[in-house]
Every structure is written in C-alpha cells, then in structure tokens.
Amino acid sequence: DADVTQTPRNRITKTGKRIMLECSQTKGHDRMYWYRQDPGLGLQLIYYSFDVKDINKGEISDGYSVSRQAQAKFSLSLESAIPNQTALYFCATSAGATDTQYFGPGTRLTVL
Amino acid sequence: TQLLEQSPQFLSIQEGENLTVYCNSSSVFSSLQWYRQEPGEGPVLLVTVVTGGEVKKLKRLTFQFGDARKDSSLHITAAQPGDTGLYLCAGGSNYKLTFGKGTLLTVNP
C-alpha cells in the first residue's frame, strides 16, 4: 500500500464551485505540504504544516485554504475554483532532521 | 527568495549516451534532493545530499553536491529508455524545498 495517498486522483469542476482535495499518510511523519505543478513552472508550495497546530502559508496561498485534521490527514480546499487553478496538486510529507519530502501520486484538477 | 536554475530544460539523446543535468543557485542550501517524475505521477526521490562536495552513486546515476552547497549535478552513464522522465532538483532549507523547473529527458532506443 502507498505511504501517501491522495483523493480524488482526477477531478473536473466548474468555476465558482468549492473543492476539497484530501491527503492521508501512513508514514508517521509530522510535517505535511501541499504543492501545485504547472507545465514549465516546477512545483510551487501552497501551504505547509509542521504539526497539527502549526499551519503556514507558502508562496502561492491566495485562493486556497487547508485543514490539518490529524497528524495523518491534511486537506486542501479551493473555496471558489477558477480556471487558472487547473493544475496537478501534490501532497508531501517529511520528518526528522532532514528536508527530504515524500510525495503522493497527485490529483489532476480541471476547472472549466 | 531562493531560486534554483536547472539546465538543460529539455534533453533528447540516444540509448547508450552519457548526459549531465545541472542545478545552480546563488543561495546556500542545507541539502539537495533529486527526484524523477513520470507523467501524471508524483515525484519519486532518487537521492539526498547534505555535505559540500559529497558524491553519491545509484547504479548508473552519479550525484554531486557543490563544495559551497549552492549547486549540484546529476550524471547518467549509458542512458537507457527507462531513464526517460522529468528530473527535478530541490534545495532544502528549514524543512522546506525550493524546486528547479525540471529537465525533461527522453532516451530514444
């Protein structure tokens, strides 16, 4: 079984709809991250959480919110989706005295 | 703001050739990660280097972290079609990663 899972894997929605992407991990890591990936732009950090009570904005947090429901679960919400939020979204985890992160399989989101 | 410049952006070679991908920054990082990503999938960790001048080998892949911890290189010997993919470097600092834009490698049979 995968250590980091994301649901759904694919989602098509319309402009203005509220969307939630979910991430779960069985690695026991305390740090979790949300990224978006656009062609030619690499991975950009949206939000990160170093533990359940610690949530921080990344470089592109506008239009997004997050919830850390438990150590193993970190959700990303788009309150009112817009077409330029069409992208691949990845969750990642990390722990210990290392910067290394481990990624989930991603969610492909299309906003029409 | 920390930036990582990755080059080349695209690389198309024949099976058996050697290649090197570069990752450069003006910033110092505490670590440097290399990932490989397949289309529609998440990045998969290849290696982490943490010491200036460190060299790590993974079969036909050789990774080097610059002495000043600002740059890194990935060298592939005798590339195979299975090496095809997007290679991403990521500099680590304070438990966050800064990513390069990636090198899309195609190895033709």
Interface residues (C-beta under 8 A of the other chain):
Chain A: V4 R31 Y33 G40 L41 G42 L43 Q44 L45 Y48 F50 L88 F90 S94 T98 D99 T100 Q101 Y102 F103 G104 P105 G106 R108
Chain B: S30 S31 Q33 Y35 G40 E41 G42 P43 V44 L45 T48 L88 A90 G92 S93 N94 Y95 K96 L97 F99 G100 K101 G102
